[in-house]
Structures are given as C-alpha cells and as structure tokens.
C-alpha cells in the first residue's frame, strides 16, 4: 500500500511539474522554436481576449465554386453560433481543472491495461463530442424548434451528448454502442440501447437515423448504409450522416491493431470539396440522394495539454430514393428515381497531422487535422476519433 501511494505521489508530482514547464515555466525549458514562440505569446498576451468567430470561421468555409453543379444549390452555410461557443468555453474551462485532469490522466494510465480508451472515458465522463448545435441541426433539416417526429436511431452514440441535441424532436430515442461504460451513460439519459445486430431487426422503421463519424471506423460501411436504408421510413425518413474529410478509413481490431476495412467506399479527391463531389455516387449505391449538406467542425473536449480538438466534418441530410429489392438492393424506377419524397418539415418539421497552436487565456489550443485520428485518446467504436500528437 505504501509503495502504491508513493508511486501515486511521484506520478502526480511529475505531471504537475510537466504542466508547469509547458505553460508557466521559464523559456529555457521550452526547447522547440514553436514552444518558445507559444511561450512568448502567452507571456505577452495575458490581457488579450480569447479568439472568437473570426479565427474559427475557417472551420465553416467551403469553396462552392469547386463543388459540382448539382451540389452547389444544396450547400447550407453554417457559422460559429452560440451553442458551439458554449461548448468551446466549457472545454477550455475543464482543461484548466488541474487536479481533475491529473486524476483523469492517472486513471487512464492504470485502467488502459485492461480497458479501452472509449470505456475509460465513459467511466470518467470525459471526452464528450460536439457535431452540431440545436440551431445548426434544425437549420440543416429545415425544421423549427417545435417540430416533433416519432423515432430516432443514433448509431454509435458514445456518451449521448450529441443524441441529446436531437432528442427533443422525437418521442422515442434509440441508440447503439459497443462500450459498456458508454451504454451506462446512455441508459442514465433514458435512451433505449439496442445491440449492434439488433437495430436492423426490430420490426419497425425509424423516422430519422443519425450515423455521425462512424463509417470510417467500421469494417463494412456500404453494408451499414444499406441496412440503414432498409429500416428507414421510405418516404419522409431522413439520415443525418457525418464524415471526417479527407476520408481515412481504419478499423480497430482486438488488441488495438488498426487495419483497412473489408469494404471500401470509393471516395475520390484530396480536398474537402473534391471528396464531397464523389459522395453522391457512393450514397446512390445504398439508395440515397443528398438533400442538403454543410461543413462543420467535429469537436472534442480537451485535456490538461489541449483545450479542445477539432477535425473537418461534412454533414449530410440523405433522403431515400428508388425502392429496395431482395437482399437490400436498390431498384431504380423507370425514368429516374421519381419525385422527391418531400421535405422533413411536412407539417412543421493516414496522413501526418497538421497542427496549428494558438493562445487561449494564456494557454494553448490545438487545432488538429489528421488521418487515423481519435479525439483526445478516445478511439472507436464510438464516433470520437481525434488524438493528441504533442
């Protein structure tokens, strides 16, 4: 017991000293030019306000001229709104809770010997994700705040914080998740958790299915899309689908080994806009057409080193087209897919990381865009996927 307590004290002291050296120690501790530059900025800019909408505006920029003619009119321009800013402010505040962050770091280092990072985060209640605010969700689906529907299914729901944004619009909320501690978090929020092989076989259909940042971390993404199509309400049903672009699919197998998926989505191009242009063909193979889409930041709460993490998301509203035949195959109607089913509101409805570090309240925020990434050491099967590389 004494040995364990001694180790705990030394570990805590080490992390505290490391933090002091990184953020408030003299410049001689900072060896890299980037670290010295950050230190100089922080020492000379304590009175400066935190960066605001001007700097974060790049998260939402899309060069519409590079989009195909069919996609240009359905792009929805998003902005840094109050809901997103509240999440960022809370993340910055939490990352400054020194002793809580030390405790999280200690528990993670011990429990990682026999638990996944996802499960550890579910146990600690940290690493929550942010995809869209309530206002961004409503604007993308063209619904008003009072709009209600029957069933929502959120695939790979994590701790349910993103589900919470959508849930006020639905009478029944279903979710799927692999991690036991994340399932516990979902059940605390009173969501009905279905097994990963159960949601396709419930015998009823869903009005809205969300699949947020999941396809690049599953082995058979096209099969998942076809399964979604088979249980979606065929006329007014919609899918909310988010993909991190550029697209870099990997699957985490037993033992933490990362491998290529067995099914490949043929997403072409290098830039965000180029890859978006290739997605209509991908979605059509599963029986979907794009009704609207936007560019949003995929955010994750930070840790003791970074205030938050961010990746580039493309968020789509997909509508079903054609009809399903045997084995989930989409059959095209003669003369085309036929008329649009109508809007939801019918009654009121691996590459190297590119890091940009900036000063926030005398500390650092890291913006990260990276292939094969997870959010704050928060791997799949949940939707989270950025990872610090400091």
VEXDREN-2710 file (C-alpha; in Angstrom, 1 decimal):
% VEXDREN-2710
k/r/px/py/pz
1/UNK/0.0/0.0/0.0
2/UNK/2.8/2.4/0.9
3/UNK/4.6/1.6/-2.3
4/UNK/1.4/2.3/-4.3
5/UNK/0.9/5.6/-2.5
6/UNK/4.5/6.6/-3.1
7/UNK/4.1/5.8/-6.8
8/UNK/0.9/7.8/-7.0
9/UNK/2.5/10.9/-5.3
10/UNK/5.5/10.7/-7.7
11/UNK/3.3/10.4/-10.7
12/UNK/1.1/13.4/-9.7
13/UNK/4.2/15.4/-8.9
14/UNK/5.7/14.5/-12.3
15/UNK/2.6/15.6/-14.2
16/UNK/2.3/18.8/-12.2
17/UNK/5.9/19.7/-12.9
18/UNK/5.5/18.9/-16.6
19/UNK/2.5/21.1/-16.8
20/UNK/4.3/23.9/-15.1
21/UNK/7.2/23.7/-17.5
22/UNK/4.9/23.6/-20.5
23/UNK/2.7/26.5/-19.6
24/UNK/4.2/28.7/-16.9
25/UNK/7.9/27.8/-16.6
26/UNK/10.8/29.9/-17.8
27/UNK/11.5/29.8/-21.5
28/UNK/14.7/27.7/-21.1
29/UNK/12.5/24.7/-20.6
30/UNK/10.9/25.1/-24.0
31/UNK/13.3/23.6/-26.5
32/UNK/11.5/23.7/-29.8
33/UNK/11.1/27.0/-31.7
34/UNK/7.3/26.5/-31.8
35/UNK/7.2/26.1/-28.0
36/UNK/9.3/29.2/-27.5
37/UNK/7.0/31.2/-29.8
38/UNK/3.9/30.0/-27.9
39/UNK/5.6/30.8/-24.6
40/UNK/6.5/34.3/-25.7
41/UNK/2.9/34.9/-27.0
42/UNK/1.4/33.7/-23.8
43/UNK/3.7/35.8/-21.6
44/UNK/2.9/38.9/-23.6
45/UNK/-0.8/38.4/-24.2
46/UNK/-2.5/37.5/-20.9
47/UNK/-4.7/40.5/-21.3
48/UNK/-5.8/39.6/-24.8
49/UNK/-9.4/38.2/-25.2
50/UNK/-9.9/34.7/-26.4
51/UNK/-10.0/34.2/-30.1
52/UNK/-13.5/34.4/-31.4
53/UNK/-15.6/33.9/-34.6
54/UNK/-13.0/35.5/-37.0
55/UNK/-10.4/32.9/-36.3
56/UNK/-12.8/29.9/-36.2
57/UNK/-14.6/31.0/-39.3
58/UNK/-12.2/28.7/-41.3
59/UNK/-14.0/25.7/-39.8
60/UNK/-17.0/26.5/-41.9
61/UNK/-15.5/27.7/-45.2
62/UNK/-16.4/25.8/-48.4
63/UNK/-15.3/26.9/-51.8
64/UNK/-18.7/26.4/-53.6
65/UNK/-17.1/27.0/-57.0
66/UNK/-15.3/23.7/-56.6
67/UNK/-18.5/21.8/-55.9
68/UNK/-20.4/20.1/-58.8
69/UNK/-23.4/22.0/-60.2
70/UNK/-25.8/19.6/-58.6
71/UNK/-24.3/20.2/-55.1
72/UNK/-23.9/23.9/-55.2
73/UNK/-27.6/24.8/-54.6
74/UNK/-28.0/22.4/-51.6
75/UNK/-25.0/23.5/-49.6
76/UNK/-26.0/25.1/-46.3
77/UNK/-23.6/27.7/-45.0
78/UNK/-23.0/27.3/-41.2
79/UNK/-21.4/29.6/-38.7
80/UNK/-19.9/29.7/-35.3
81/UNK/-23.1/30.1/-33.2
82/UNK/-23.8/30.4/-29.5
83/UNK/-24.2/26.6/-28.9
84/UNK/-20.8/25.9/-30.4
85/UNK/-19.2/28.8/-28.5
86/UNK/-20.6/27.5/-25.2
87/UNK/-19.1/24.0/-25.9
88/UNK/-15.7/25.6/-26.6
89/UNK/-15.8/27.8/-23.5
90/UNK/-16.7/24.8/-21.3
91/UNK/-13.9/22.7/-22.8
92/UNK/-11.4/25.5/-22.2
93/UNK/-12.6/25.8/-18.6
94/UNK/-12.5/22.0/-18.0
95/UNK/-9.0/21.7/-19.4
96/UNK/-7.8/24.2/-16.7
97/UNK/-9.0/22.0/-13.8
98/UNK/-5.5/20.8/-12.9
99/UNK/-6.3/18.2/-10.2
100/UNK/-9.2/16.7/-12.1
101/UNK/-7.0/16.4/-15.2
102/UNK/-4.3/14.8/-13.2
103/UNK/-6.8/12.3/-11.8
104/UNK/-8.1/11.5/-15.3
105/UNK/-4.5/11.0/-16.5
106/UNK/-3.7/8.7/-13.7
107/UNK/-6.9/6.6/-14.0
108/UNK/-6.3/6.4/-17.8
109/UNK/-2.7/5.1/-17.4
110/UNK/-3.8/2.4/-14.9
111/UNK/-7.1/1.3/-16.5
112/UNK/-5.7/1.2/-20.0
113/UNK/-4.0/-2.1/-19.1
114/UNK/-7.4/-3.8/-19.3
115/UNK/-9.9/-1.3/-20.7
116/UNK/-10.3/0.5/-24.0
117/UNK/-9.9/4.3/-24.1
118/UNK/-13.5/4.6/-25.0
119/UNK/-14.6/2.7/-21.9
120/UNK/-12.3/4.7/-19.7
121/UNK/-13.7/8.0/-21.0
122/UNK/-17.2/6.7/-20.4
123/UNK/-16.3/5.7/-16.9
124/UNK/-14.8/9.1/-16.2
125/UNK/-17.4/11.1/-18.0
126/UNK/-14.9/13.0/-20.2
127/UNK/-14.1/13.5/-23.8
128/UNK/-17.6/14.5/-24.9
129/UNK/-18.1/15.3/-28.6
130/UNK/-19.8/18.1/-30.4
131/UNK/-21.0/17.8/-34.0
132/UNK/-23.8/20.4/-34.2
133/UNK/-25.8/22.8/-32.1
134/UNK/-29.6/22.6/-31.8
135/UNK/-29.8/25.6/-34.2
136/UNK/-27.5/24.0/-36.7
137/UNK/-29.4/20.7/-36.6
138/UNK/-32.7/22.5/-37.2
139/UNK/-31.3/24.6/-40.0
140/UNK/-29.8/21.7/-41.8
141/UNK/-33.1/19.6/-41.6
142/UNK/-35.2/22.7/-42.3
143/UNK/-37.3/22.2/-39.2
144/UNK/-38.5/24.5/-36.5
145/UNK/-37.8/24.2/-32.7
146/UNK/-41.3/22.8/-32.1
147/UNK/-41.2/20.1/-34.8
148/UNK/-41.8/16.5/-33.5
149/UNK/-41.5/13.1/-35.0
150/UNK/-41.7/9.5/-33.7
151/UNK/-38.5/7.6/-33.7
152/UNK/-34.8/8.5/-33.8
153/UNK/-31.9/6.0/-34.0
154/UNK/-28.4/7.2/-33.2
155/UNK/-25.7/4.7/-34.4
156/UNK/-22.5/4.8/-32.3
157/UNK/-23.9/7.3/-29.9
158/UNK/-21.0/7.4/-27.5
159/UNK/-22.0/9.1/-24.2
160/UNK/-25.2/10.5/-25.8
161/UNK/-24.3/14.2/-25.7
162/UNK/-24.8/14.6/-29.4
163/UNK/-28.0/12.5/-29.1
164/UNK/-29.2/15.0/-26.6
165/UNK/-29.2/17.7/-29.2
166/UNK/-31.6/15.8/-31.4
167/UNK/-33.7/14.1/-28.8
168/UNK/-36.2/17.0/-28.1
169/UNK/-37.7/16.4/-31.5
170/UNK/-38.6/12.7/-31.0
171/UNK/-40.9/10.6/-28.9
172/UNK/-38.7/7.5/-28.9
173/UNK/-34.9/7.6/-28.9
174/UNK/-32.9/4.5/-29.7
175/UNK/-29.1/4.2/-29.7
176/UNK/-26.3/1.7/-30.3
177/UNK/-22.9/1.5/-28.7
178/UNK/-20.3/-1.2/-28.0
179/UNK/-18.6/0.2/-24.9
180/UNK/-20.3/-1.0/-21.7
181/UNK/-19.5/2.3/-19.8
182/UNK/-20.9/4.3/-22.7
183/UNK/-24.0/2.2/-22.7
184/UNK/-24.2/3.0/-19.0
185/UNK/-24.0/6.7/-19.8
186/UNK/-26.8/6.3/-22.5
187/UNK/-29.0/4.5/-20.1
188/UNK/-28.6/7.2/-17.5
189/UNK/-30.0/9.6/-20.1
190/UNK/-33.0/7.2/-20.5
191/UNK/-32.2/6.2/-24.1
192/UNK/-33.1/2.8/-25.3
193/UNK/-29.9/1.0/-26.2
194/UNK/-30.1/-1.7/-29.0
195/UNK/-27.5/-4.3/-29.8
196/UNK/-25.3/-3.8/-32.8
197/UNK/-27.1/-6.7/-34.5
198/UNK/-30.5/-5.8/-33.1
199/UNK/-31.3/-2.4/-34.6
200/UNK/-31.8/-3.8/-38.1
201/UNK/-34.3/-6.4/-36.9
202/UNK/-36.7/-4.6/-34.5
203/UNK/-39.6/-4.9/-36.9
204/UNK/-40.3/-1.2/-37.1
205/UNK/-38.9/1.7/-39.0
206/UNK/-37.2/4.9/-37.9
207/UNK/-38.1/8.5/-39.0
208/UNK/-34.5/9.8/-38.6
209/UNK/-31.3/7.8/-38.3
210/UNK/-28.0/9.5/-37.4
211/UNK/-24.7/8.0/-38.4
212/UNK/-22.1/10.5/-37.2
213/UNK/-18.4/9.9/-38.0
214/UNK/-18.9/6.1/-37.9
215/UNK/-18.4/4.9/-41.5
216/UNK/-14.7/5.5/-41.5
217/UNK/-14.3/3.2/-38.4
218/UNK/-16.4/0.3/-39.4
219/UNK/-15.5/-2.8/-41.4
220/UNK/-18.4/-2.8/-43.8
221/UNK/-19.5/0.8/-44.3
222/UNK/-21.6/0.2/-47.5
223/UNK/-23.4/-2.7/-45.8
224/UNK/-24.2/-0.3/-42.9
225/UNK/-25.6/2.2/-45.3
226/UNK/-27.8/-0.4/-46.9
227/UNK/-29.0/-1.6/-43.5
228/UNK/-29.9/1.9/-42.7
229/UNK/-31.9/2.2/-45.9
230/UNK/-33.8/-1.0/-45.1
231/UNK/-35.1/0.3/-41.7
232/UNK/-35.7/3.9/-42.6
233/UNK/-39.2/5.2/-43.2
234/UNK/-39.3/5.1/-47.0
235/UNK/-41.0/8.4/-47.8
236/UNK/-40.3/11.0/-45.2
237/UNK/-37.4/9.3/-43.4
238/UNK/-34.1/11.0/-43.4
239/UNK/-30.5/10.1/-42.5
240/UNK/-28.1/12.5/-40.8
241/UNK/-24.6/11.4/-41.8
242/UNK/-21.3/13.0/-40.9
243/UNK/-17.9/12.1/-42.4
244/UNK/-14.5/13.5/-41.5
245/UNK/-12.8/14.6/-44.7
246/UNK/-10.3/13.9/-46.0
247/UNK/-11.5/10.3/-45.6
248/UNK/-9.1/7.9/-44.0
249/UNK/-10.9/4.6/-43.0
250/UNK/-9.3/2.3/-40.5
251/UNK/-10.8/-0.4/-38.2
252/UNK/-9.6/-1.2/-34.7
253/UNK/-9.4/-4.9/-34.1
254/UNK/-8.8/-7.0/-31.0
255/UNK/-5.5/-5.9/-29.3
256/UNK/-5.7/-2.3/-30.6
257/UNK/-4.4/-3.2/-34.1
258/UNK/-5.6/-0.9/-36.9
259/UNK/-6.4/-2.4/-40.3
260/UNK/-8.1/-1.4/-43.5
261/UNK/-11.8/-2.2/-43.7
262/UNK/-13.1/-5.1/-45.8
263/UNK/-15.4/-2.8/-47.8
264/UNK/-14.1/0.3/-49.5
265/UNK/-16.1/3.4/-50.1
266/UNK/-14.9/4.9/-53.4
267/UNK/-14.3/8.4/-52.2
268/UNK/-12.1/10.3/-54.6
269/UNK/-10.1/13.5/-54.5
270/UNK/-7.8/15.2/-51.9
271/UNK/-9.5/18.4/-50.8
272/UNK/-12.8/18.6/-48.8
273/UNK/-14.7/19.8/-51.8
274/UNK/-13.2/17.2/-54.2
275/UNK/-14.2/14.3/-51.8
276/UNK/-17.7/15.8/-51.3
277/UNK/-18.1/15.7/-55.1
278/UNK/-17.6/12.0/-55.2
279/UNK/-20.1/11.1/-52.4
280/UNK/-23.4/11.3/-54.4
281/UNK/-22.3/8.2/-56.3
282/UNK/-21.3/6.5/-53.1
283/UNK/-24.6/7.2/-51.4
284/UNK/-26.6/6.2/-54.5
285/UNK/-25.3/2.7/-54.3
286/UNK/-27.1/2.3/-50.9
287/UNK/-30.3/4.0/-52.2
288/UNK/-29.8/7.6/-51.0
289/UNK/-29.6/11.1/-52.5
290/UNK/-28.2/14.2/-50.8
291/UNK/-30.9/16.6/-49.9
292/UNK/-28.6/19.1/-48.0
293/UNK/-25.1/19.3/-46.6
294/UNK/-22.8/21.6/-44.7
295/UNK/-19.3/21.9/-43.3
296/UNK/-18.9/21.8/-39.5
297/UNK/-16.1/21.4/-37.0
298/UNK/-16.0/18.0/-35.3
299/UNK/-15.1/19.0/-31.8
300/UNK/-13.9/17.1/-28.7
301/UNK/-13.3/18.2/-25.2
302/UNK/-9.6/18.6/-24.4
303/UNK/-7.3/17.5/-21.6
304/UNK/-4.5/19.0/-19.5
305/UNK/-2.4/19.8/-22.6
306/UNK/-5.0/20.9/-25.1
307/UNK/-8.2/22.9/-24.6
308/UNK/-10.1/21.1/-27.3
309/UNK/-9.6/19.1/-30.6
310/UNK/-11.1/19.7/-34.0
311/UNK/-11.5/17.9/-37.3
312/UNK/-13.3/18.9/-40.6
313/UNK/-16.7/17.3/-40.9
314/UNK/-19.1/17.1/-43.8
315/UNK/-22.6/16.6/-42.5
316/UNK/-25.3/15.4/-44.9
317/UNK/-29.0/15.0/-44.9
318/UNK/-29.8/12.0/-47.1
319/UNK/-33.2/11.0/-48.5
320/UNK/-34.2/7.6/-49.7
321/UNK/-34.6/7.1/-53.5
322/UNK/-35.8/4.2/-55.6
323/UNK/-37.1/1.2/-53.7
324/UNK/-35.4/-1.8/-52.1
325/UNK/-35.5/-5.2/-53.7
326/UNK/-34.2/-8.5/-52.4
327/UNK/-31.0/-8.5/-50.3
328/UNK/-31.3/-4.8/-49.8
329/UNK/-30.5/-3.9/-53.4
330/UNK/-31.8/-0.5/-54.6
331/UNK/-34.0/-0.8/-57.7
332/UNK/-34.2/2.4/-59.8
333/UNK/-37.6/3.4/-61.1
334/UNK/-38.0/3.7/-64.8
335/UNK/-37.4/7.2/-66.0
336/UNK/-35.3/8.0/-62.9
337/UNK/-35.7/7.9/-59.2
338/UNK/-39.1/9.7/-59.3
339/UNK/-40.2/12.8/-57.5
340/UNK/-38.6/13.8/-54.2
341/UNK/-40.4/12.4/-51.2
342/UNK/-40.7/16.0/-49.9
343/UNK/-39.1/17.8/-47.0
344/UNK/-38.9/16.6/-43.4
345/UNK/-40.9/19.6/-42.2
346/UNK/-44.2/18.5/-43.9
347/UNK/-46.3/19.8/-41.1
348/UNK/-43.6/22.0/-39.4
349/UNK/-40.6/19.9/-39.5
350/UNK/-3.3/8.3/-42.8
351/UNK/-1.5/11.4/-43.1
352/UNK/0.7/13.5/-40.9
353/UNK/-1.2/15.8/-38.6
354/UNK/-1.3/19.5/-39.4
355/UNK/-1.2/21.4/-36.1
356/UNK/-1.9/25.0/-35.5
357/UNK/-1.4/26.1/-31.9
358/UNK/-2.7/29.4/-30.7
359/UNK/-3.1/31.2/-27.4
360/UNK/-6.3/31.0/-25.4
361/UNK/-6.4/32.6/-22.0
362/UNK/-2.7/32.3/-21.5
363/UNK/-2.8/28.6/-22.6
364/UNK/-2.7/26.6/-25.8
365/UNK/-5.5/25.4/-28.0
366/UNK/-4.6/22.9/-30.7
367/UNK/-6.4/22.6/-33.9
368/UNK/-5.7/19.2/-35.5
369/UNK/-6.4/17.6/-38.8
370/UNK/-5.0/14.2/-39.1
371/UNK/-5.6/10.8/-40.7
372/UNK/-6.4/7.8/-38.4
373/UNK/-7.2/10.2/-35.6
374/UNK/-9.2/9.9/-32.4
375/UNK/-10.3/12.7/-30.1
376/UNK/-8.2/13.0/-27.0
377/UNK/-7.2/9.3/-27.0
378/UNK/-10.9/8.4/-27.5
379/UNK/-11.0/5.6/-30.1
380/UNK/-13.9/3.8/-31.8
381/UNK/-16.4/2.1/-31.6
382/UNK/-17.9/5.5/-30.6
383/UNK/-17.9/8.4/-33.1
384/UNK/-14.9/10.0/-31.5
385/UNK/-11.6/10.0/-33.2
386/UNK/-9.0/12.7/-32.7
387/UNK/-5.7/12.1/-30.9
388/UNK/-3.1/14.5/-29.4
389/UNK/0.3/14.1/-31.0
390/UNK/2.3/16.6/-28.9
END
